[in-house]
Amino acid sequence: RIQILFELEPPPIMSESDPLLASDMSVLKGESRRNVISTLKHQQRLLSPTSYLNFSKFLALVCLLGTASAAILVYNSYFRSTSEEVPDNSTSPMGQIELAGQVLELLVTGETIPEEKMGDVNLTGYDTIQPIRYFTPFNKDQLANVTRVVEDLLDDPIYVCLKRLSQIPTTTDVLTFAFYVQRKVLTGRNDTAHVIFPPLHQSHPHFFFPEPAILNNNTNVDELEEENSSEINAKLAWFREDVGVSEHHCQWHIAFPFAEPIKVARQGEMFVYMHEQMLARYDAERLALNAERVKPWGPGHGFTNPIEDSYDCRLMGFSTRTVNQTIRNVITHVEENQTRVIDIDSVVLETHRIYESVRNGVIQLSRPNNTLRLDLNGLGFMVEAHSYGPNPSYYGNLHNDGHFLVAALNNPDFTKDIPLGPMSIPATAAKDPIFYRWHKFIDGIFDTYRRQLVPLRTRDLTFSGIAINNIETHITDNRGAIGKESNTRNQLYTFFERKLYVANNNTTPSPIRSRVNNPTEGVGTRPLHVYKSEINHTPFRYNISVTSSRAEESLVAFRIFMAPRVNQLAEQRLLMIELDEFVRVVTPGVNHVSRESSEAVITQHRELNTDDVKKGYTCRGKNCTCGWPANMLIPRGNETNMEFDLFVLATNWEEDRTRNTSDISSGYCGFVFTADPDSKPLGYPFDMVFEHPTLGDLVNSVSNSFARVIRIQHLPSHYPNSKALQKILAKHSQTK
């Protein structure tokens, strides 16, 4: 595993010659370059609609001829050639497929693994796991105890491990503990690493749907809105309550936990960028409602003042924040008769120390007079309070303590039987409006660092010999949202779409928490059906015209962003939303490049549900649970047709890449245990300030960039049922 040794020297992972990363830039020239271009051309042909159509015709012909076995052979060969993972039934005593079924049964039903599946393993001598009530991973003392439990389970034989996991109670006061331990153990074991997990909303619906929906089947959650005292917060509940937003935030923190060894070279930078993009999107929605952008809340920004807005997430097992509550010092229990105080004054001091390092451009290490040059990656580790980050005893636990202080508002000394608030865990934190104010304060630290750097100049951005002539969007499927006479060029539409979520309810409500006077008998023994309206948009295509005056073919990376129109680039760059990033081969002369919105690298393309996992489906290559929800790729806009600036920048991929590939990762997810193929900072070029005062000045100075105005109109009266919902309803009617 890659670990950054801050106490010894600057991170060795940034070295191009590091043998761990095998990123010798010399291999990127000559024959290697031709191989990449050849591979990319093959992929472009493979991914073209024509190639898919031809393949489909061929497969249909084979089937019509009655050679079913040949069809299966072609199907398997085709998907193996596109890196589809094929189950291997050889690396576990139970066999991978059988083991995956046992794990899925545990996650879906919480049932104990049958004794006959345990073989001859003797469970005598294994301790019963003692759950932590109202656990939060933002409490580093609780997290240390849980880490010991996880390490113990990692060493158990697989049969014993599954049995012990199934014995953890599922009452609402320990659900977070059970969820965290299950995920960390099952993703950490070599014999279960191959298992594809169903979406979190299916295995743990209580983190995503209101308590009445958990206790009453076939509920329309649109009628169970959150409760808060702010009009603007109420209008933006659709954003915060989107299932995909919460899953995105939770899955990122599961994949890149702050208490474990660093998995990705730029993990600190990823922490920064992922949260910045969430804030940019939320700010865009506020501007669409003619509201101000999010105001920061933290030390120096009303940290100890009463929090004006109330908030009730209506989730099972979480407490409510009332109007004008004030944070207080939190006393947590470490061991029996031992406590630790999260002191507000200490959080303020840690903030001062971090800003001091930003101003001086250095990290203060634990040894006296020993410093390290500060970069954004190190600053991200420092602010998140990563356990393997720079000098955590000096810089403290800023990000995590902020979450914990808000979560413990109703029970700061833990003397009452009151659960924590939704800010206590990543799965629910993004539902709370205070999450965005806290992270606006956190983002302010990073922006202060960036504003001290040398601004980007025209020569820093220029790609000699490449000029972008135009970029346009074209709607490819109106989804019934618009009429035939409506404009489809540089005009996008959003609307709400009704969805049916089918979840697995294995929750046992706690009598202390339940606020619904319905009988709970039978909860956990039936599938849960929840109806919910969520935002979606008309699919579209980018069409880019680019001219190359270079003598040979070029590998070009296209970086596409969108932002509400703002006069000053210094402010607009903070609102820039990344839409996509991809590589194409550009030949001398005029080229026309197309890209479907559904191919966006930042989105989660394929969400596998429980039925998919049972059938053995998997995802290709990368983490299929990581990414921004595809239905929220673009902002909602407003009913008056809100204007946005669409921007594209072409950069030289031969210079940008760190290794021999044209595969660009999402800035949210990265490549685990290896170098990111893109050497540019995440969010480039808007990660920096510019010498150009406006976006127009930037485009006029840099020929390999282009910007145009597009419009997004929200259609409030349009509520089409999704195709998936129609299929599910039809299936249910046939069953009945």
C-alpha positions in Angstrom: 0.0 0.0 0.0 1.1 3.5 -0.7 1.8 5.5 2.5 2.9 9.1 2.5 5.7 9.5 5.1 5.3 13.1 6.0 7.8 12.9 8.8 10.6 11.8 6.5 10.5 13.7 3.2 8.2 15.1 0.6 5.8 12.4 -0.6 7.7 9.9 -2.7 4.5 9.1 -4.6 4.9 12.3 -6.6 8.2 11.2 -8.1 7.9 10.1 -11.7 10.6 7.5 -11.2 9.0 5.9 -8.2 9.3 2.1 -8.8 6.0 1.6 -7.0 4.2 3.6 -9.6 6.2 2.5 -12.6 5.6 5.9 -14.2 8.8 6.5 -16.1 7.9 9.2 -18.5 10.3 7.9 -21.1 7.9 5.1 -22.0 5.3 7.6 -23.1 7.1 8.4 -26.4 7.9 6.5 -29.6 6.4 3.1 -29.9 4.3 3.5 -26.7 2.7 6.6 -28.2 1.7 4.8 -31.3 0.2 2.0 -29.2 -1.9 4.4 -27.2 -3.2 6.1 -30.4 -4.0 2.7 -31.9 -5.8 1.5 -28.8 -7.8 4.7 -28.6 -8.8 4.5 -32.2 -9.9 0.9 -31.6 -11.9 1.9 -28.5 -13.6 4.8 -30.4 -14.7 2.3 -33.1 -15.7 -0.2 -30.5 -17.8 2.4 -28.6 -19.4 3.8 -31.7 -23.2 3.3 -32.3 -22.4 1.5 -35.6 -20.1 -1.1 -33.9 -22.7 -1.8 -31.3 -25.4 -2.1 -34.0 -23.2 -4.4 -36.1 -22.4 -6.6 -33.1 -26.1 -6.8 -32.1 -27.0 -7.8 -35.7 -24.4 -10.5 -35.7 -25.5 -11.9 -32.3 -29.1 -11.9 -33.4 -28.2 -13.8 -36.6 -26.3 -16.4 -34.6 -29.3 -16.8 -32.3 -31.7 -17.1 -35.2 -29.6 -19.8 -36.7 -30.2 -21.8 -33.5 -26.6 -21.9 -32.4 -27.2 -20.8 -28.9 -23.9 -22.1 -27.7 -22.1 -20.0 -30.3 -24.0 -16.9 -29.1 -22.9 -17.5 -25.6 -19.3 -17.8 -26.7 -19.5 -14.6 -28.7 -21.2 -12.8 -25.8 -18.5 -13.9 -23.3 -15.6 -13.2 -25.6 -17.0 -9.7 -26.4 -17.4 -8.7 -22.8 -14.1 -10.2 -21.7 -12.5 -8.0 -24.4 -14.0 -5.0 -22.7 -12.6 -5.8 -19.3 -15.8 -7.3 -17.8 -14.9 -9.1 -14.6 -15.8 -12.8 -14.7 -16.5 -14.6 -11.4 -13.8 -17.0 -10.3 -14.9 -20.0 -8.2 -11.5 -21.0 -6.9 -10.1 -18.7 -4.4 -12.3 -19.4 -1.4 -13.1 -22.6 0.5 -16.8 -21.9 -0.1 -16.2 -20.8 -3.7 -16.5 -17.2 -4.8 -20.1 -17.5 -6.0 -21.4 -19.3 -3.0 -19.5 -17.0 -0.7 -20.9 -13.9 -2.5 -24.4 -15.4 -1.9 -23.7 -15.8 1.8 -22.4 -12.2 2.1 -25.4 -10.9 0.2 -27.8 -12.8 2.4 -26.1 -11.2 5.4 -26.4 -7.7 4.0 -30.0 -8.1 2.8 -31.6 -10.0 5.6 -29.2 -9.9 8.5 -29.9 -13.6 8.9 -27.5 -15.9 10.8 -25.5 -18.2 8.5 -27.0 -21.7 8.9 -24.9 -24.1 11.0 -24.7 -26.5 8.1 -22.7 -23.9 6.2 -20.2 -23.5 9.0 -18.5 -26.9 8.4 -16.6 -28.3 11.3 -15.6 -24.8 12.7 -15.9 -24.6 16.4 -17.2 -21.2 17.6 -16.3 -21.8 21.2 -13.9 -19.2 22.5 -14.9 -16.4 20.2 -16.1 -13.3 22.0 -19.5 -11.8 21.2 -19.0 -8.4 19.5 -20.1 -5.6 21.8 -21.7 -2.9 19.7 -21.2 0.8 20.3 -24.5 2.7 20.7 -24.8 5.8 18.6 -21.5 5.2 16.9 -20.0 7.9 14.6 -16.8 7.4 12.5 -16.1 11.1 13.2 -15.3 10.2 16.9 -11.7 9.0 16.6 -12.0 7.3 20.0 -15.0 5.2 19.0 -13.3 4.6 15.6 -10.2 3.3 17.3 -12.3 0.7 19.2 -14.2 -0.3 16.1 -10.8 -0.7 14.2 -9.8 -3.3 16.8 -13.1 -5.1 16.3 -12.5 -5.1 12.5 -8.9 -6.3 12.8 -10.1 -9.2 15.0 -12.7 -10.2 12.4 -10.3 -9.9 9.6 -8.2 -12.7 11.2 -11.1 -15.0 11.7 -11.8 -18.0 9.4 -14.5 -16.8 6.9 -17.2 -19.0 8.4 -16.6 -17.7 11.8 -16.4 -14.1 10.6 -19.8 -14.2 8.8 -21.4 -15.9 11.8 -20.1 -13.2 14.2 -21.1 -10.4 11.9 -24.7 -11.8 11.7 -25.0 -11.8 15.5 -24.6 -8.0 15.7 -28.0 -6.5 16.7 -29.9 -4.4 14.1 -31.7 -2.1 16.5 -31.6 1.5 15.4 -29.2 2.6 18.2 -26.4 0.3 16.9 -27.2 0.2 13.1 -24.4 2.6 12.3 -21.9 0.4 14.2 -23.2 -2.7 12.4 -23.0 -1.1 9.0 -19.5 0.2 9.5 -18.1 -3.0 10.8 -19.7 -5.1 8.1 -18.4 -2.9 5.3 -14.9 -2.6 6.6 -14.6 -6.3 7.3 -16.1 -7.5 4.0 -14.1 -5.1 1.9 -10.9 -5.7 3.8 -10.8 -9.5 3.6 -9.0 -11.1 0.6 -11.7 -13.9 0.4 -14.6 -11.4 0.1 -12.9 -8.6 -1.8 -14.5 -9.9 -5.0 -18.0 -9.4 -3.7 -20.1 -6.7 -5.4 -22.3 -5.0 -2.8 -25.9 -3.8 -3.6 -26.6 -0.1 -3.3 -26.6 1.3 0.2 -30.2 2.4 -0.1 -31.2 -1.3 -0.7 -29.2 -2.8 2.2 -29.6 0.1 4.6 -32.8 2.1 3.6 -33.1 3.7 7.1 -30.2 6.0 6.1 -32.1 7.3 3.1 -35.8 7.2 3.6 -37.9 8.7 6.4 -39.0 6.6 9.3 -42.7 6.4 8.3 -41.6 5.0 4.9 -39.6 2.3 6.7 -42.5 1.3 8.9 -45.2 1.5 6.2 -44.7 -0.2 2.8 -45.6 1.4 -0.5 -45.0 4.9 0.8 -44.7 8.1 -1.3 -41.9 9.9 0.4 -42.7 13.1 -1.5 -45.5 13.5 1.1 -43.0 13.1 4.0 -40.8 16.2 3.5 -38.1 17.1 5.9 -38.8 19.7 8.5 -36.8 22.9 8.7 -37.4 26.6 9.5 -35.7 28.0 6.4 -37.7 28.6 3.2 -34.6 28.3 0.9 -33.6 25.1 2.6 -37.1 23.7 2.1 -36.9 24.6 -1.6 -33.6 22.7 -1.9 -34.7 19.6 0.0 -34.9 17.8 -3.4 -31.1 18.2 -3.8 -30.1 17.1 -0.3 -32.6 14.3 -0.2 -31.5 12.8 -3.5 -30.6 9.2 -2.8 -27.6 9.4 -5.2 -26.1 12.4 -3.4 -26.0 10.7 0.0 -24.7 7.5 -1.6 -22.0 9.4 -3.4 -20.7 11.1 -0.3 -20.9 7.9 1.8 -19.3 5.6 -0.8 -16.4 8.0 -1.1 -15.7 8.0 2.6 -16.0 4.2 2.7 -13.5 3.9 -0.2 -11.1 6.4 1.3 -11.4 6.3 5.1 -9.3 8.8 7.1 -8.3 6.2 9.7 -6.6 3.7 7.3 -3.4 3.8 5.2 -3.6 6.1 2.2 -4.9 4.2 -0.8 -4.5 6.8 -3.6 -1.6 9.1 -4.2 -3.7 12.2 -4.4 -6.3 11.2 -1.8 -5.9 14.5 0.1 -6.5 16.5 -3.1 -9.5 14.2 -3.8 -11.0 15.0 -0.4 -10.7 18.7 -1.3 -12.2 18.4 -4.8 -15.1 16.1 -4.1 -16.5 18.4 -1.4 -15.8 21.5 -3.5 -17.8 20.1 -6.4 -20.7 19.3 -4.0 -20.6 23.0 -2.9 -20.4 24.3 -6.4 -23.5 22.4 -7.4 -25.4 23.4 -4.3 -24.5 27.1 -4.9 -25.7 26.8 -8.5 -29.1 25.6 -7.3 -29.3 28.5 -4.8 -28.5 31.0 -7.5 -31.2 29.5 -9.6 -33.6 30.5 -6.9 -32.2 34.0 -6.7 -30.7 33.2 -3.3 -27.2 34.0 -2.0 -24.5 31.4 -2.2 -23.9 29.3 0.9 -22.5 31.2 3.9 -19.6 29.6 5.8 -20.1 28.4 9.3 -17.0 27.6 11.5 -14.3 29.3 13.5 -14.4 33.0 12.6 -17.8 32.6 10.9 -20.3 32.5 13.7 -19.0 29.2 15.1 -20.3 29.8 18.6 -23.4 31.7 17.7 -26.8 30.0 17.7 -27.5 28.0 14.6 -30.5 29.8 13.2 -32.1 27.0 11.2 -33.8 23.9 12.6 -33.6 20.6 10.9 -35.4 17.3 11.2 -34.3 14.6 8.7 -37.1 12.3 9.9 -34.8 9.4 9.7 -35.0 6.4 12.0 -32.3 6.7 14.7 -31.3 10.4 14.4 -32.2 13.4 16.5 -33.6 16.8 15.6 -31.9 20.1 15.7 -34.2 22.9 17.0 -34.0 26.6 16.2 -31.0 28.6 17.7 -29.1 25.7 19.2 -25.5 26.4 20.1 -22.6 23.9 20.0 -21.0 23.0 23.3 -17.9 21.0 24.3 -18.4 17.3 23.8 -17.4 14.7 26.3 -16.8 11.3 24.8 -16.1 8.1 26.6 -12.9 6.4 25.5 -12.6 3.4 27.9 -14.4 2.7 31.1 -13.9 5.6 33.5 -11.9 7.5 30.8 -13.2 10.5 28.8 -12.0 12.9 26.2 -13.2 16.4 25.7 -13.7 17.9 22.2 -13.0 21.5 23.2 -14.4 24.3 21.0 -11.3 26.5 21.9 -9.1 23.7 20.6 -10.9 23.6 17.3 -10.3 27.3 17.0 -6.6 26.8 17.8 -6.3 24.1 15.2 -7.9 26.4 12.6 -5.4 29.1 13.5 -2.5 26.6 13.1 -3.7 25.5 9.7 -4.1 29.0 8.4 -0.6 29.8 9.7 0.8 26.9 7.6 -1.2 28.2 4.6 0.3 31.7 4.9 3.8 30.3 5.4 3.5 27.6 2.8 5.0 24.9 5.0 3.8 22.0 7.2 5.1 22.0 10.7 6.3 18.4 11.5 6.5 16.9 14.9 10.3 17.3 15.2 11.3 20.9 16.2 12.2 23.2 13.4 11.4 20.5 10.8 9.1 21.6 8.1 7.8 20.3 4.7 6.6 22.3 1.7 2.8 22.6 1.7 0.8 21.5 -1.3 -2.9 21.0 -1.8 -2.6 17.2 -1.3 -0.9 17.6 2.1 -3.4 20.4 3.1 -6.3 18.1 2.3 -4.9 15.4 4.6 -4.3 18.0 7.3 -7.8 19.4 7.2 -9.5 16.1 7.0 -7.4 15.0 9.9 -6.2 11.9 8.2 -4.5 9.5 10.6 -1.6 9.1 8.2 -1.5 12.8 7.4 1.0 15.4 8.5 1.4 15.9 12.3 -2.2 15.2 13.4 -1.2 15.9 17.1 -0.5 19.5 16.1 -3.1 20.2 13.5 -5.9 18.3 15.3 -9.1 16.8 14.0 -10.7 19.9 12.4 -13.1 18.4 9.7 -14.2 15.5 11.8 -14.6 17.5 15.1 -16.9 19.9 13.2 -19.2 17.1 12.2 -19.2 15.6 15.7 -19.9 18.9 17.5 -23.0 19.4 15.4 -24.1 15.8 15.6 -23.9 15.9 19.4 -25.9 19.1 19.9 -28.6 17.3 21.9 -26.4 15.2 24.0 -22.9 16.7 24.3 -22.0 14.8 27.5 -23.6 11.5 26.4 -25.5 11.2 29.7 -28.9 11.0 28.0 -30.3 8.3 25.8 -30.6 10.6 22.8 -29.2 9.6 19.3 -26.8 11.8 17.3 -27.9 14.1 14.5 -27.5 13.3 10.8 -24.1 15.0 10.6 -22.7 12.0 12.5 -22.1 9.7 9.5 -21.3 10.3 5.8 -24.4 8.4 4.7 -26.7 11.1 6.1 -24.5 14.2 6.6 -25.2 15.7 3.2 -29.0 15.9 4.0 -28.4 18.5 6.7 -28.1 22.1 5.4 -25.4 22.8 8.0 -23.2 20.3 6.1 -22.9 22.8 3.3 -22.1 25.7 5.6 -19.4 23.7 7.4 -17.8 22.6 4.2 -18.0 26.2 2.8 -15.8 27.1 5.7 -13.5 24.1 5.0 -13.3 25.1 1.3 -12.3 28.6 2.4 -9.1 27.2 3.7 -8.2 25.6 0.4 -9.2 28.7 -1.6 -6.9 30.8 0.6 -4.1 28.5 -0.3 -4.8 28.7 -4.0 -5.1 32.5 -4.0 -1.5 32.7 -2.8 -0.2 30.8 -5.8 1.0 32.4 -9.0 -2.0 32.9 -11.3 -2.4 30.9 -14.5 -1.2 32.8 -17.5 -2.0 32.4 -21.2 1.2 30.5 -21.9 0.4 28.0 -19.1 -2.8 27.1 -20.8 -1.9 27.2 -24.5 -1.7 23.9 -26.5 0.2 25.0 -29.6 -1.3 23.9 -32.9 -4.7 23.1 -31.5 -7.7 25.5 -31.8 -11.3 24.8 -30.7 -13.7 26.4 -33.1 -17.0 25.6 -31.4 -18.8 23.5 -28.8 -22.6 22.8 -28.8 -25.0 20.6 -27.0 -27.7 18.7 -28.9 -30.6 16.9 -27.2 -30.6 13.2 -28.2 -33.7 12.0 -26.5 -36.4 14.4 -25.3 -37.8 11.8 -22.9 -41.3 13.2 -23.5 -40.3 16.4 -21.8 -40.6 18.7 -24.8 -42.6 19.2 -27.9 -41.3 18.6 -31.5 -41.0 22.3 -32.1 -38.8 23.0 -29.0 -35.2 24.0 -29.4 -32.7 21.1 -29.1 -29.4 22.9 -29.6 -27.7 24.6 -26.7 -31.0 24.1 -24.7 -31.3 21.6 -22.0 -34.4 20.6 -19.9 -34.8 19.2 -16.4 -37.8 17.6 -14.8 -38.8 15.4 -11.8 -39.2 11.8 -12.5 -41.0 9.3 -10.2 -38.9 6.3 -9.1 -39.7 3.2 -7.3 -37.0 2.0 -4.8 -37.1 -1.6 -3.7 -35.1 -2.0 -0.5 -34.5 -4.8 2.0 -35.8 -3.9 5.4 -33.9 -5.8 8.1 -34.2 -3.0 10.7 -35.6 -3.6 14.2 -36.9 -0.2 15.4 -35.7 0.9 18.8 -38.6 1.6 21.2 -36.8 4.6 22.4 -36.6 6.3 19.0 -39.7 5.3 17.1 -42.1 8.2 16.7 -44.7 6.5 14.5 -47.6 4.8 16.3 -47.9 2.0 13.8 -47.2 -1.6 14.8 -43.7 -2.7 14.0 -44.4 -6.5 13.9 -43.0 -8.0 10.7 -40.6 -5.1 10.0 -37.5 -6.7 8.5 -39.3 -9.7 7.0 -40.6 -8.1 3.7 -39.3 -6.0 0.8 -39.7 -2.3 1.2 -41.2 -0.3 -1.7 -40.7 3.4 -1.6 -41.9 5.9 -4.3 -39.9 9.1 -4.7 -39.6 11.9 -7.2 -36.1 12.8 -8.3 -34.6 15.3 -10.8 -33.5 14.2 -14.2 -32.6 15.8 -17.5 -32.9 15.3 -21.3 -29.9 13.2 -22.5 -27.7 15.2 -24.8 -24.5 15.1 -26.9 -21.5 17.5 -27.0 -20.3 18.3 -30.5 -16.9 19.9 -30.6 -15.1 21.3 -33.6 -11.3 21.4 -33.3 -8.6 22.3 -35.8 -5.1 20.9 -35.6 -2.2 22.6 -37.5 0.2 20.0 -36.1 2.1 17.7 -38.5 0.9 14.5 -36.9 -1.9 13.0 -34.9 -2.3 14.3 -31.4 -3.7 12.9 -28.2 -6.0 15.5 -26.9 -7.8 15.7 -23.5 -11.0 17.6 -23.6 -12.1 19.1 -20.2 -15.7 20.3 -20.0 -17.2 22.5 -17.3 -20.3 24.5 -16.7 -21.1 27.4 -14.3 -23.8 30.0 -13.8 -22.9 33.3 -15.5 -20.8 35.5 -13.3 -18.9 38.6 -14.5 -15.6 38.0 -12.6 -13.6 34.9 -13.4 -12.2 35.0 -9.8 -15.6 34.2 -8.5 -17.0 32.1 -11.4 -14.2 29.6 -11.1 -15.5 28.6 -7.7 -18.9 27.8 -9.3 -17.4 25.7 -12.1 -19.0 22.2 -12.2 -17.0 19.5 -14.0 -19.2 17.7 -16.5 -16.7 15.4 -18.3 -13.1 14.7 -19.3 -12.0 12.4 -22.1 -9.2 11.7 -24.6 -9.5 11.6 -28.4 -7.1 11.3 -31.3 -7.1 14.5 -33.3 -5.7 14.4 -36.8 -4.3 17.4 -38.8 -7.1 19.6 -40.2 -10.6 20.0 -38.9 -12.0 17.4 -36.6 -15.5 16.9 -35.2 -15.6 15.3 -31.8 -18.8 14.0 -30.2 -19.5 12.7 -26.7 -22.7 11.5 -25.1 -23.7 13.0 -21.7 -24.3 9.4 -20.5 -20.6 8.7 -20.9 -19.5 11.3 -18.3 -16.5 10.1 -16.3 -17.7 11.8 -13.1 -21.0 9.9 -12.9 -21.9 6.5 -11.5 -22.8 4.6 -14.7 -24.1 1.3 -13.6 -25.8 0.9 -10.2 -26.2 -2.8 -9.5 -29.2 -3.7 -7.4 -29.7 -6.8 -5.3 -31.2 -8.8 -8.1 -28.3 -7.9 -10.4 -25.8 -9.1 -7.8 -27.7 -12.4 -7.3 -27.5 -13.0 -11.1 -23.8 -12.5 -11.0 -23.6 -9.1 -12.8 -20.6 -7.0 -12.0 -19.1 -3.7 -13.0 -16.3 -3.1 -15.4 -12.8 -2.2 -14.2 -13.4 0.4 -11.5 -15.4 1.0 -8.4 -19.1 0.7 -9.6 -20.4 2.4 -6.5 -18.2 5.6 -6.9 -19.4 8.7 -8.8 -21.9 11.6 -8.8 -25.5 10.5 -9.5 -26.1 10.5 -13.3 -29.6 12.0 -12.9 -28.0 15.1 -11.4 -25.2 15.6 -14.0 -26.4 19.1 -14.8 -28.0 21.7 -12.5 -31.8 22.0 -12.4 -31.8 25.5 -13.8 -35.1 27.4 -13.4 -38.5 27.9 -15.1 -37.3 31.1 -16.8 -34.5 29.3 -18.7 -31.4 30.0 -16.7 -28.2 30.8 -18.5 -24.9 29.0 -18.0 -21.4 29.2 -19.5 -20.3 26.0 -21.1 -16.5 25.8 -21.3 -14.1 23.3 -22.9 -10.3 23.3 -22.8 -8.1 21.0 -24.9 -4.8 20.0 -23.4 -1.9 17.8 -24.6 -2.5 14.4 -23.2 1.0 13.3 -24.1 2.3 15.8 -21.6 -0.6 15.4 -19.1 -0.5 11.6 -18.6 1.7 9.9 -16.1 1.6 6.5 -17.7 0.8 4.7 -20.9 -3.0 5.0 -21.0 -5.9 7.0 -22.4 -8.2 6.1 -19.5 -9.0 9.1 -17.4 -10.3 8.5 -13.9 -13.0 10.4 -12.1 -11.5 13.0 -9.8 -13.9 11.6 -7.2 -12.7 8.0 -7.3 -9.1 7.8 -8.6 -7.1 4.7 -9.1 -6.4 2.7 -6.0 -2.7 1.9 -5.2 -1.4 3.4 -8.4 -0.8 6.8 -10.0 -3.7 8.8 -11.4 -3.1 8.8 -15.2 -3.7 12.6 -15.3 -0.9 14.7 -13.9 -3.0 17.9 -14.0 -4.6 19.0 -10.7 -8.2 17.9 -10.1 -10.5 20.5 -11.6 -7.9 21.9 -13.9 -7.8 24.7 -15.0 -10.2 26.1 -12.4 -8.1 24.9 -9.5 -6.1 28.1 -9.8 -6.7 31.8 -10.1 -6.2 33.4 -13.5 -4.5 36.5 -14.8 -7.6 36.9 -17.0 -10.4 39.0 -15.4 -13.3 37.3 -17.2 -14.1 34.0 -18.9 -14.4 35.8 -22.2 -10.9 37.2 -21.8 -9.6 33.7 -21.1 -11.2 32.3 -24.2 -10.0 35.1 -26.4 -6.4 34.6 -25.2 -6.3 30.8 -25.3 -7.2 29.4 -28.7 -7.5 25.8 -27.5 -10.5 26.8 -25.3 -14.0 27.8 -26.1 -17.1 29.0 -24.2 -20.7 29.5 -25.1 -24.0 30.3 -23.4 -26.4 27.5 -22.9 -29.8 27.5 -21.2 -31.4 25.1 -18.8 -35.1 25.2 -18.3 -36.8 23.4 -15.5 -40.2 22.0 -16.4 -42.1 21.8 -13.0 -45.3 20.3 -14.4 -43.6 17.4 -16.2 -43.5 14.2 -14.1 -42.8 11.2 -16.5 -42.6 7.8 -15.0 -39.2 6.2 -15.7 -38.9 3.2 -17.9 -37.5 1.2 -15.0 -40.5 2.1 -12.9 -42.9 1.0 -15.7 -41.1 -2.4 -16.0 -41.2 -3.0 -12.2 -44.9 -2.1 -12.0 -45.7 -4.4 -14.8 -43.7 -7.2 -13.2 -45.5 -6.7 -9.9 -49.0 -6.7 -11.6 -48.1 -10.0 -13.4 -47.0 -11.5 -10.1 -50.3 -10.6 -8.4 
